[in-house]
Amino acid sequence: MPRNLITDIPGIRVGHAADATLGSGSTAIVFDKAMVGSVDIRGGGPGTRETALLDPAQTVDGIDAIMLSGGSAFGLDAASGVQAYMREQGRGFRIRDAVIPIIPGAILFDLLNGGDKNWGRFPPYRDLGYQAAASASADFKLGSEGAGLGATTATLKGGVGSASAQTRGGVTVGALAVVNAVGTVTVGSGPHFWAAPFEHGSEFGGRGLPAKFTENDLAIRAKGGTQENTTIAVIATDAALTKAQCNRLAVMAHDGFARAIYPVHTPLDGDVIFSVATGDKPLTDPHYGLAELGMVAGNVMARAIARGVFEATALPFPGALPSWKDKFG
């Protein structure tokens, strides 16, 4: 794919904003037009906004942007910043003369990563969300950017990753993930990514998998604080999908979490995947076509997660986790 990013799907742009002293930030996924969307939540401790309306039974059938942010519950304010930007653009759900931008979002926990979180009365995430939306473009950086600035895993620095691919029928699928997992994205204490079988070229180092997994490789490794985690993501396609089909796409994309993170969907993860469809390409078959789309979505999501860790850089705070490149590059 041209960029190997979620923005290989026309009509999608991504922007980051972060504060290095804070050690946290926000990422906005902005749509040129309202898109059909849904969500699937698998972690036991999610932090979300506007996810109820993404249920296929609910009325609103178009969303204007998605916000992903650090800051735990404080970071939910970032969606208000994205909403303010989209309102300035005249975007939103119309009720007579009222226009309400629909901005679902999810947050991750990065409050104990060493940054200065003494922000005073109001957290900075509303402004970060606005800045992220205003800077959105087709080209964006991976790793320790935006919502990924403060992200970590059990053993290595986390970050923002993205990837894309096409089905055999030419439908494009793209993923963006912010990796802040309680578990590991690499096997044991080595450089090999769990997602290695799905790698395209050497997009996350080309190391492959070890010849076999040892007992030590398969032992659980978790962050010191098991409440300090969440992987939040978006899966997108240029297919024409209903809201219910978008929901199924999000469900199947969670297979990518399982292929790339060990363990995942734990009681204190907040793992969330949003799904969106531009509606540009009809599926050849509503069942087989969606099954293939979901299969590719899982693979693409796994690659995006690995790229997020591969591209990350360590935080400049005492005791910060090393990046993959620091340790193995």
HELIX and SHEET records of a PDB file:
HELIX    1   1 ILE A    6  ASP A    8  5                                   3    
HELIX    2   2 ALA A   52  LEU A   54  5                                   3    
HELIX    3   3 SER A   72  ASP A   77  5                                   6    
HELIX    4   4 ALA A   78  GLU A   88  1                                  11    
HELIX    5   5 TYR A  125  ALA A  134  1                                  10    
HELIX    6   6 GLY A  146  GLY A  148  5                                   3    
HELIX    7   7 ALA A  196  PHE A  198  5                                   3    
HELIX    8   8 LYS A  243  ALA A  260  1                                  18    
HELIX    9   9 TYR A  288  PHE A  310  1                                  23    
HELIX   10  10 TRP A  324  PHE A  328  1                                   5    
SHEET    1   A 5 ILE A  12  ASP A  19  0                                        
SHEET    2   A 5 SER A  24  ILE A  41 -1                                        
SHEET    3   A 5 ILE A  63  SER A  69 -1                                        
SHEET    4   A 5 GLY A 105  ILE A 107  1                                        
SHEET    5   A 5 THR A  48  ARG A  49 -1                                        
SHEET    1   B 6 ILE A  12  ASP A  19  0                                        
SHEET    2   B 6 SER A  24  ILE A  41 -1                                        
SHEET    3   B 6 VAL A 272  LYS A 281 -1                                        
SHEET    4   B 6 THR A 230  ALA A 239  1                                        
SHEET    5   B 6 THR A 172  ASN A 180 -1                                        
SHEET    6   B 6 VAL A 160  GLN A 166 -1                                        
SHEET    1   C 2 PHE A  93  ILE A  95  0                                        
SHEET    2   C 2 ALA A  98  ILE A 100 -1                                        
END                                                                             
